[in-house]
Amino acid sequence: MAEPTAAPVPSDHIMGVYSRTPLAFERGEGARLYTTDGDAYLDCMAGIAVNALGHANPILIQALKDQAEKLWHTSNIFTIPGQERLAKALTDATFADEVFFTNSGAEAIECAIKTARKYHWAKGAPERIDIIGFEGSFHGRTIAAVNASGNPSYLEGFGPPLPGFVHLPYGDHEALKAAIGPTTAAILIEPVQGEGGARALPDACLRGLRQLCDETGILLIYDEIQCGLGRTGKLFAHEWASDAAPDIMAVAKALGGGFPVGACLATAEAGRGMTVGSHGSTYGGNPLAMAVGEAALAELVKPELLAHVRELGGYFTQQFEGLKTRFPDIIEDIRGKGLLIGLKLKTPNREFMQHARDQHLLIAGGGDNCVRLLPPLNLTVEEASEAVGKLEAACEAARAKAQSQPRAPAA
Ligand SMILES: *Cc1c(COP(=O)(O)O)cnc(C)c1O
């Protein structure tokens, strides 16, 4: 059953920034992906939290097809009715009053940072430029986004770190309090860290952040690009905490279910500096993206889907606790929220992902030697149980591997 572990395939014509697995998919349906050879894989990474409604979702296909036959693009100097509708749906469902549409998560973060700085500028405090970010965070790969996250490996070689970005340990409220000063503009945080290893910030901390921002007059920005839009069993992860709404929020990933679209949401107050000419995008808010986004959001807000996510999240956690008890040499910790689940491993996570792939199960990696499960939110109970079985087999394989090289240090 297990395939030999294949080395990444170098490509002559693609910039070598990814270590790619030699697996190529031709089509997908729900939580299944089929290779060009016709092999089926159970997809529990969903494009890293993108295909939240599964592959080839008929509702999204129809929305895209209908729009594709009408209009693909107009400039943002014209009114785009799809933008108006999706912005209304997003603001109706959240704290926000207004939205700027982007093509990606990183662009939504860019807009969030610019909005925060411009807010203070508009209030006569142009010196407030510092964005406080946290260790283990991930906000995308543009220059501002890598500076915001501060991950040294993403910054190396790209020139000096930009001014205006401050980095603190995750979850250290006292350090945060001390760091806020006269040049602080905003706090930028993922309520549940994704790439960092599925670390969920306790509800009390989210509330604490909100209070701190209110006391000091700085803005609270959430990056809910990965943890938002139903992933944790609430429409947005911060909704688990009461009184913890942000001023600005970046979303993307699941919003298009695979079609590129992102959004920066803001209160009218936080967005006050973003006046005519201060920002823009050629493709952001494109009619195709809006049509798919509107259809996707209408599904993602459904209470029965969110209840399903909470139920499956509970099931997985319970099953994984069982695996942890049986494989204490492999699984160290279980983290995350809803269907953003992290398993911190004692054996190298990259190897474990291959053991899972050998079982035809796709899972994602993550910081702190984690693997992440981010299945489609509409994964069935049967598929969930299948995923647990495959993960158990991956644990067996990881154990066999570890025992065959007894002195290899755990990463
Ligand atoms: C994926 C991700 C981003 C970046 O999104 P892109 O669409 O790749 O630019 C930013 N923040 C978080 C939390 C993410 O998971």
The ligand as a Gaussian input file, in Angstrom:
#p B3LYP/6-31G(d) Opt

LIG

0 1
 C       -2.513000      32.218000       4.051000
 C       -2.406000      33.269000       5.051000
 C       -2.029000      34.580000       4.717000
 C       -1.593000      34.973000       3.321000
 O       -2.558000      34.761000       2.359000
 P       -2.123000      34.735000       0.807000
 O       -3.422000      34.593000       0.083000
 O       -1.201000      33.578000       0.633000
 O       -1.444000      36.013000       0.523000
 C       -2.023000      35.535000       5.713000
 N       -2.370000      35.226000       6.971000
 C       -2.745000      33.983000       7.336000
 C       -3.147000      33.713000       8.749000
 C       -2.755000      32.959000       6.396000
 O       -3.089000      31.722000       6.762000

